């Protein structure tokens, strides 16, 4: 047993150790665990945990440097694991800093051979305590709608259900048939110009498109759009280091911002292309199809590796669901979002 244990656990005469995880030391073991636990979900999305962790590994020097100045980066890879007597990781949880003293709990996983022993409850409780000690105001997490045992566990820990989102995917070979649907003439599309005016407009658009009941647990934060001076200075350096393949466009009507399109192109196998649409609800019906097809056309013309396209939206948005299905997107998963207020 490791000497770094936070606590020893004895269940059915077998001893286990709960400790903080060290990403550099543990990422391969945790990756293997997640591949077993989430095999079906990963296959559906075309994801490989190893590739995702490899990207984080390449970012470690940058994250450590940035962690000197900002807790946004310092606590991205916090977490805990439980080991058996052979020092094999059999259960894990990640808890990372999100925005404005909010922490996100993820990767709650227990090997099938060790389930129903209370490990998930112990790890989530530990993650919540860890967040409290760091001054968190709230913890949030996601759970599959079909994972009733996990949902009941989180609800028993006083997490409140505040939203439900649907994730869909499009196979890369279906991009070839996409035809751009023109925007109605009253709308103007352009690449994002980063300035105070557009930051204010994007913030106000986010407020409009986020239901008030969701904002009780997932408030729209100004800090998402108005970055501190240090972050604005470092952003160009970070882009040179990370070389992200992203693009953002804005859609206006009569000088009012009514929609944004965001695309993140995959750079390697095992990580999908991602697109996100944010639309003023009043313009939803008119804009979803032209915005979606514009983004898909861009992905098709700039594809780096043939990977799935992933999009997510609120499950209650039947218009976006129908339009996405029209172009071949299929549902990968539906997730309940839960939150726990700590202060």
N, C-alpha and C positions, 0 to 999 in steps of 0.2 A: 504493500500500500504506500502511496506517495505521502511524504511528510507535509505536503501543502494542503492537506484536507481541512476543510472548514468544519466538517462534522462527520462522524462515523454513523452508519446506519446498519442495523442488524435486522434482517427479515428472514424468517424461517431458517434460523441458524446460519445464514450466509451474511458475510460482512461486506458492506459497500462504503465508498468514500465519496462525499460531495465536496467539490473544490471549484475554484475559479478556473476558467479555461484560458489557456495561453494559445492564441491563434497560431503563432509560428510553430509551436510544438504539436498542437492538437488538430490542425486543420485537416490533415489526411484522415485521421481516425473519425472525426466528426463528419467529414465528407462521405466516408464509407457508410456510416450509420444513416445519414440522411438519404443516401441512394437506396438503402434497403427499406426504410420506413415510408418514403414518398415515391417509391418506384413508379406506380401508376400515374400519379400526378405529373411527375417529371417527364415521363414518356409522352403524355398528352400534350405538354407544352413544348416539347423538344429541348428541354433544359438538361444540363449536366452540372451537378454541384461542383465537381472538380474544376471545371472551367470558370465558374463564378468565383470560387475560392482562389484560383490562380490569379484572377484579376485583382482581388483584394491583396493577395501576396505581393503583386507588383506595385501596389499603391502604398505598402507599409511605410517606406521611408518618407513619402509625402505626408501620410496621415500622422506619423510621429512628429514630424516637423511642425505641421499645422496644429497638432495637439498642444504645443507649447503656448499657442496664442488663443485657441478656441476649443471649448469643450464639445462643440459640434463634431470635431474630428477626434478628440481624445478618447471619447467613449463610444465610438462607432462599433467597435468589436468586443465589447464586454460580454460576458456570458459565464455559464456554469455547466459543469458536467458531473455525472455520477459514474464511478468506476467500480467494477467487481474486484474480487480478491486477486485476479490476475492482471490488474491495472488496465483492463479493457473498458473503453468508454461505452456504456450501454444506454445512456440517456443524456440529453443536452438541451440547453436553452440559450438563445442569444437575447441580449437586451441592449439596444443602441439608442443614443441620443437622437431625437428627432428635431423639433423646433420649440423654442420658448418653454424650456423646462418640461418637455414631454418626452417620455421614453417609450420605444416600441419593443414589445416582446415578440420574438419570432423563433422559428426553428425548434419548436417544442417537439422533441422526438424521443421515443423509447423503443428499443429493439423489441420485436415481437416476442422473444423468449422471456422478456422481463416485464411485461405489461401487467396491469392490475395489482401493482405493489405500492402504488402511491408516489412513484418517482416524479411524475409530471406535476402533481400538486406541490411537492417539495421544491422543485426547480422554479416553478412559476412564483411561489411564495418568496423564494430567495431572490428572484429577479425583481419583485415588487419592493422588497426591503432594500435591495441595492439601489433602486431608483430613488426611494425615499431618502437614503443616506446622501445621495448626490443632489438633493434639493428638488426632486421632481414634483410637479404639480399633478401629473396625470400619467397613467400607463395605458397604452392601447395595444390591441392585438387583433389578428384575423383568425377565423376558424371556418373550415368548410361547412356548408349547410348540411351535408350528409354525415358529418362527424358529431353525432348526437352526444356520445360520452364526453368528448372534449368540451362541447358547448355547455353541457350541464356542469362540468368541473369549473369552468370560468365563471358561470353564473353563480355557483355556490361560493366563489371567492369574491362576490359582490361586483363583478364586472357587469356593466349595463350595455345592452344591445342598442346601438344608435344608428346603424346603417347596414345596407346589404349591397354588394357590388357583384357584377358579373364580368368574368374574363372570357374573351373569345380569341380564337386563333384562326389565321388564314395560312394555308399551305403555300409555299413560295411558287409552286407551278401554276397557281391560280391567278397570279399577278398579271400574267401575259394577256388575259382577256379583259383587263380593266380599261374602261374608256372614261375619260374625264367628263364629268357633268359640269357644265358651265355655271358659274355663279350668276344669280339674278343681277341685272344691270345696276340695281341700286346699291350693290355691295362692292367694296374695293378691297382687294387682297394685296398685301405687301410683306416683305421680310421684316422681322422684328427690328425696330430701332430701340436700342437700350438707352433710355433717358428718363428723367423724372416724370415727364408727362405720361409716357407709355407704362411706366411702373405703377403710377397712380391708377391708370385706366385698367390695367390687368388686375390689380388688387380689387377695384370696384366690381369688375366682371366676376371675379371669384366669389365675392360676397353675394352677388345676384344669383349665381348658379349653384350655390351651396345652401340646401335647406336649413332653416333656423334650428330645427331639432338636431341636425347633424353638428351644427356649430357649437352646441352646448358641450360636445365632447371633442370635436375636431374644429376648433375655431380657425377662421381664415386669418393668418398672421401677416401683418405688414412686413415683418422681417424677411418673409419669403420673397418679397418684391423690392424692398428697400434695404439692400445689403449694407453692413457696416463698411466704413472706409477701408479697413484692412482687407476685407474680402474683395472689395472692388479693385484694390491694388494688386492682390495676388491672383485674381481670376485669370488674367492673360497668361501668367506664368503657369498656372495649373493647367490651362488648356494646351500649352506647349508640351507639358509633361505627359498629360493623360491622352491628348489627341482624340477627344471625343468626336464622333461623327453625328452631330446633332444639328437640327434646323428648326427654327420657329417662325411662324407667320402670324400676322394679325389680320383680322377682317373688320372693316369699318362700314358704317352706314351713317351718312351725314355727319362725319367726323367723330361719331361715337363708336367705341370699340364694342363689338358684339360677338366676337369669337376669336379663338386662337387655335393654331395647329402646331403640335410638337412632334417631331420624329427623331428617334434615336436609332441609327443604323447599327446592326450587329457587325462586329469586326472579326469574330471567330465562331467556329462551330460550337453548338451547345449553349449559345446565348441568342435569344430571339431579337428581331427588329421590334421596336415598340413605337406605338403612336398614341397620342392623346388629344382629344378634342374638348375644348371648353367653350360653351355657347350660352349666350343670354337666352333664358327659357322662352322669351317672347319670339325669338328667331329660330327656335329649334327645328321646326318642321321645314323651313326653307333652306337651312344651311347644312344640315347633317350630311346629305348626299354629296353636294359639291365639295365640302371640306374633306370628307372621307376619301372620295375618289382622287382629289388633288394629292393627298398624302400618299395614297397607294401608287399613283403614277410616279411620284417622286422616288418612292422606295424601289419601284420596278426599274427606273432609269439609273439609279445610283447603287443598286444592290452590290454589296461587297462579297458576302457569302450567302448561299441559299439557305436561309433559316426562316422559320415561321414569323408571321407578323402577329403581335399580341396587342389587343386593345381592351380597355376596361371602362365600364360605365355603371351608373346606378341601375340596379335591377328594375326599378320602377319606370325607367325610361324605355317604354315600349317602341317609340319611334326609332331610336338608335338601334335597338335590338333588331327590328324588322329590316332596316336598311343594311346593317352589317350582314345579316343572314342572306339578303338579296345578292350580296357580292361573295358569298361562299364562306363567311366566317362561321365557325361552329363553337358552341359553348365548351369551354375547358373546365370551368369551375364557377361556382357561386359561393361567395364568402360573406359571412356575417362579421361586421366590425364591432368590437366591444371596447369599452373604456372604463377605467377605474380612477375616480378623482381621489387624490391623496391629500389635498389641502383645501 
